[in-house]
Amino acid sequence: MLDRPDAVLTLIPLLAVSGLLVRTLIGVTGFGTGLLAAPLAIAGYLAALALVFVELLAWPVAARIGGS
């Protein structure tokens, strides 16, 4: 069975790569410009970093306060 820590560890690299994949897709298809696609690569990394911070800071603290 897939537990929460396993799902989080799987989601981190997927989020990090997602920005690069979207940027590549826009660049290859020609529907966007380099100026439009440039921030998308950083967005994936920031989403992965935000997930790490939320997991490290929010859920353990909430679990300790709730007593579970």
C-alpha positions, 0 to 999 in steps of 0.5 A: 500500500502506498503510504503518505511518505512514499507519495510525498517522496514520489511527488517531489521529483515529479513536481520539479520536472513538471516545469521543465516538461511544460517549458519544453512542450511550449518551446517544441510546439511553437505556441509560446515564446522563450519569454513566456516559457522561461518562468515555467522551469522555475515554477516546478522547482518552487512547487517541489520546494514548497511541498518539502517545506509544508511537509517538514513544517506543517504536518509534523507540527499539526500531528504533535499538537493533535496528539496523534 
